[in-house]
């Protein structure tokens, strides 16, 4: 009896899909943990700022909304460096790996400093954007500290990308948790004081975050310059103008896309200021938790870009369709769990992070809306990572810009203010734009992969 070739091919395809899904999940898991750990600094800040009152929490919300734009731009700009590292590692070229890494470090230092300068210069615009005057009056020191944080943030994530590309992702996990562990006592002392010293309040939270991220960066730098596992990434030699050109050109395209996404999210957050301090405080609670949860699709997007980069470097383009399908399976599974978790825990999370009953009630309802966005948000983020692995950046960027700025924000404004659905209406409109982006980006990837 002969076997059916079609059946055999189907079994092989399923095994291949399962194999890619396991490999992707194995790589994504530590990346997600390290990213979530880093984002937990924002949650720690929220928990420890909350006792200061609604106004400081609202000030942290405004800062978080704006710094997200810079985080997005800088992360997007340097994310191409990780793809270049993965391609070099996939084809077994120490010279190319070292070239990508050292060039990337230089790019990170310059771009981080530019980002910090721009955020510092943006502070006077808060009044123009209609933010509450009593909130803007107390934001200065915290804003400055968080602006300076952009420099170690950018450089750290280039070195973390190296650890991920050479299949040492748990290094990033360890370093991220060092920052979280340090942030807790630093916040306790700098915000609330010690002994007779009253502490620095809101400013202390910013300084604690800056200190924590800087310590993690120093440790990452020591590993890069001293560890045996990173020896191939620090070889001396002439840096090529071609590598610098690729990183800047492709990084700029990705940065525009991330600014489009982060800027839209930030603008939606700033809309909360038009509803008042209670809405800002509730949004800070939801955004701090949602930021941690977004690390799941972001980690998967990083992992899929690395897997695709390695496959291309190894001349194995036939795997690209399977990698894309595996990524969709993994992200939909995880984001379904995240959605259920948010729905079940919305009330408890809101009460944990604020004692103001108005803030708690609004945050609980906003959590439900955010839960409904999780799968679409995960898919669009993952498919952006897949496109990044293909170095296909310009069309996906255009898709995200249209979906966020032409669809999501106008629809959110209409639902929130014209139809008077309030803060939840803003996020319903935003979620609709996410769903459209997810669909378009998925179709784009599979067309390009074939």
N, C-alpha and C positions, 0 to 999 in steps of 0.2 A: 504493500500500500504506500503510495507516495503522498507526501504532505502538500498541503495547499500553499503555494508560494505567497499568495496574498496574506494568508493567515500568519505565516512565518514573518513576513515583513512587518505586519502589525504588531506582533509580539516584540520584535527587535526594536521597533519605534517606541513602544511603551517602556521597554527596559532602558532605552537611551534617554527618554524623557525623565524617567525616575532617577537615573544616574545623574543627569544634569541638575535636577531639582535638589537632590541630596548634596551635590557638590556646591551648588549655589547657596543653599541654606547653611551649610557648614562654614562657608566664607562669610555670609551675611550675618550670622548670629553674633560673632564677636564684634563685628563692625557696628551692628545695632546697639549692642550693650555699651560700647565705648561712646557712641554718639549720644545715647540716652543718658549715660552717666554725665557727660559734659553738659547736657541740657538740664540735668537735675540741679545744676548750680542756680538756674533761674527759678526752679521750684523752691529751693532752699531760701533764695532771696525773698520770694513771695511769702513763704511761711514766716520768716523772721522779720520782714518789714510790716506784715499785717498788724502786729500789736501797736505799731506807731500810729495807726489810724487810717481812715479812708483816703485822705489827701496824699500821704506818702505812697500808698498802694496805687493810687491813680497816677502819680508821677512815675512810678516804676512801669506802669502800663504804657504810658506815652513813650518812654525811653525804649521799652522793649519793642514797640511797634516800629519805631524809626530805625533802631539798630538792626532789626531784621532785614531791612533793605540792604544795609552795608554787609551784614553777614552773608546774605544771598549773593550779592555782587562779588564779594571777595572769594567766597567758596566756589561760585561758578567759574570765576576767573582762573583759580588754581586747580580746579578739578581735572582739567585737561592734562595737567602734569602727572596725575595718577595714571591716566590712560597711557601716556607716553612711557611711564615706568613699566606698566604691565606688558606693553608690546615688547619693550626691550628685554624684560625678564622672560617672556614667552619664547623669544627667538634665541635666548641664551647669549646675549651680548653685554658683558660687563661694561664695555666702553660706552654703549648707548645708555645703559642704566645710570652710570655715573654722570654722563652728560645731561640727561634729563633731570637728575636730582639736584646737581649743583646749580644748574641754570634755574631750576624751580625755586631753590632757596633764595637766590638773588631776586627773582620776580616777586616772591612772597614778601620779602622785606620792603621793597619799594612800594608795592601795591597796598600793603597793610598800612604803611605810613601815610600814603595818599588818602586812604579810606578814613583814617583817624582825623586827618586834617579837615576833610570835607564834612564829617559829622560834627566836629567842633564848630565849623562855620555855619552849620545848618540850625543851630539852636535858636537864633533870633526869629526864625520863621515860624516858631510855635504860635506866637501871637497872631500872625497872619492867618494861620490855619484854624483859628477859632477855638483853641484849647482854653480851658478854664484858667483865669488869671491867678487864682489862689494856688492852683497846682503848678503852673509855670514858675511861680515865685520861689518854690522850694526845690526846684529840679537841678539847679546849676552844678553843684559839686558831683552829684551822682551821674549826670550827663557827661561831665568831663572824664570821670574815671572809666565809664563804659566806652567812651570814644577811644581812649588809649588802649583799652582791651583788644581792639581790632588788630593791633600789631602782633602780639603774641598769638592771638587766635589764628591769623593767616599763616604764620610760619609753622605753628604746631601742626596744622592740618596738611601742610605739604609733607612734613616728616611722617605723619600718620599714614598718608597715602603711600609712602614708600614701604612702610611696614606691611600694609595691606597687599601691595603689588608683589612683594617677595614672599607672600604667604606666611607672614608673621603677625596676623591681626591681633593676637592676644597682647602684644606689646602695647598697642593703642588702648586696649581695654584697661590694662594696669595703670597706664599714665592718666587716663581719664578719671579713674577712681581715686587716684592720688589727689587730683584737683577737687573732687567732691568732698573727700575726707578732710582736706585742709580748709575748704570753704566753710564748713559748719562751725568749727571753733573760731575761725577768723571773723565770721559774721557775728557770732555771739559776743566777742570782745569788742569789735569795731562798731557794731550797731548799738549794743545795749550797755557797753562799758564793763569795767572790772573794778571791784572794790569801790573806792570813792570816785573813780573816774566815770563820768556819765556816758561815755561813748560818743560816736559821731552821728548817730541816727542814720538817715538815708544815705549820706555820703559814705558811711562805714560799709554799707552793703556793696557799693561800687568798688571801693578799695579792696574789700575781701575777694571779690570776683577777679579783679586785676591781679592780685597777688597769687591766687590759686592757679590761674591760667599760666602765669609766668613761671611758676615752679614746675608745672608739667612740661612746658617748653624746654626748660633747662635740662630736665631729665631726658627728654627726647633727643636733644642735641648731643648729650653725652653718649647715648646709645648709638646714634648715627656716626659719630666721630671715633668711637672706641670699640664697638662690638664686632665680633668676627662675622656675624650674619649680615652685616651691612657693609662689609669691606668692599664689595664690588660697586657700591653706590657712592664711594668717596675717592675713587682713583683720581690722581692728579692728571691733568691733561688740558689741552686747549678746548675751551668751550666753543661750540660752533654757532655762527650767526643763524644758521638754518634752524637749529633747535629753539633758539630764542624767538625767532620769527613765528614758528609754529605755535609755541606756547602763548605768545601774545595775540596772534591772529585768531586762533581757535578759542583761546580763553576769553577773549573779548566778546566773541559771538555767544558763548555760553553765559557769560556774565550778564549780557543784555537780557537773555531769557530769564535768568534768575532774578535780576532786578525787576523784570516785568511781573514775575510771580510774587516775589517778596514785597515789591512796591504796592501791588494790588492788595495783598494781605495787610500790609501796614496801613494803607489808606482806609481799608475797611475798619481797622482798629481805630484810626483817627476819627472816623465817623461816630464812634462811640462817645467821643468827647462832645459831640453835638447833642447827645442825650443827657450829658451831665456826669458828675463824678461817680455816681453809683454805677452807671453803665460802664465807665472806664474801669472801676475796681472789679466788677463782675467779669469783664472781658479779660483782665489780667489773670484772674483765677483760671478761666477756661483756656486762655492762650498758653499759660505756663504748663498745664497738663497736656494740651494738644501738641505743644512743642515737643514734649518728651515722646508722645505717641507717634509723631511724624518721623521720629528717628527710625521706626521700623521700615517704612517704604524708602526712606532716604538711604538706610543701610543696604537694602536690597538693590537700590539703584546703583550704589557704588560697587556692590559685588557683581552685578550683571555687567557693568561697564568694564570691570577688571577681567571677567571671564571672556567677554567678547574681545577685549584687547589682546589677551593671551592667545585666544583662538586665531585671531588675524595674524599675530606675530609668528605663530607656529604653522601658518599656511593651512588652516583647517576651517575655511569659511563654510563648509558643508554643515558645521555644527550650529550655525547662527540661528536658524529657524527653531531648532530644538531648545537652544538656550533661551530664546524669547518666550516660547511656550512654557518652559519650566519657570521662568521668572513670573509670568502671569499666575500660574498655579500657586506659587509660594506666596505672592503678595495678596492675592484674593483670600487665601486661607487665613493668613495672619490678620488682615484688616477686618475680616469677619469676626474674629475673636476680639479684636480691639473694639469694634462697634458694640458687641454684646457687653463687654466690660464697662464701657462708658455709660450705657443705658442703665445697667444694674447699679453702678456706683455713683451716679450723678449727684444725688442728694447728699451722700456722705462726704464726697469730695468737696462740695461747695461749703458745707458746714465746717469742715476741717480747716479750710483756708480763710474763713472770715466769720466774725461774730455779728456782723450787721445783717439783720433779717432781710432787708431789701436787697442787699447784695447777694445773699445766699439764694433767695428765691429766683432772682434773675439769672444767676449763674447756672442753677439747676436746669432751667428751661433752655438755656443756650447750649449746655452740654448735650441735650437730646438732639438739637439741630446739628451740632458738630458730629455726633455719632453717625447720622445719616450720610455724612460726606466722606466717611473714612475709606470705603472701597474705591470710589472714584478718585480720591486724593492719592491713594496708594498706587493705583494703576497709572495715573498720569506721571507721577514721580518716577516710577520704575521704567516706564517707556522713554522718559527723557534720559535716564541713565543708559538705556540700551542704545539710543541714538548717539549719545556721547561716545560710547564704545566704538561705534561705526565711524566716528568723526563726522557725523551728519548733523550739523548744528543749526544751520540757517533756517531751513524750513520748519523744524520743530520750534525754534524760537518765535518765528512768525505766528505759528499756531497758538502758542501760549499767550503772546501779546494780544491777539484778537480775542481769545476766549476770556481773558481776565479783564481787559480794559474796555472792550467793545460790548461784551455780554455781561460778565459777572458784576462789575461795579455799577453800571447804569441800572441793571435789574435790581441789585441790592438796594440802591438808593430809592428806586421807585417803590419797592415793597416796604422798605423801612420807613420812609418819610411820606411819600404820596399816599400809599394805602395804609399808613400808620400802623404797620406791624411791629415797629420798634426795632431793637437790636437783632431780634431773631429774623426779621425780614431781610436785614442786611446779609446775614449769613446764609439764608435760603438762596438768595440771588447769587452769592459767591459760590455755593455748592453746585448750582446749575452750570456755571461756567467751568467748574472742575470736571463735571461729567462730560461735557462736550469736548474738552481738551483730552480727556482720557481716551475717548473713542477715536478722535482724529490721530493722536500720537501712536496708538496701537496699530491702526491701519498703515500709517506711514512706515513704521519699523518693518513690518512684514513685507511690504512692497520693496523696501530697500534691501532687506536681507536676502530676498530671492534674486 
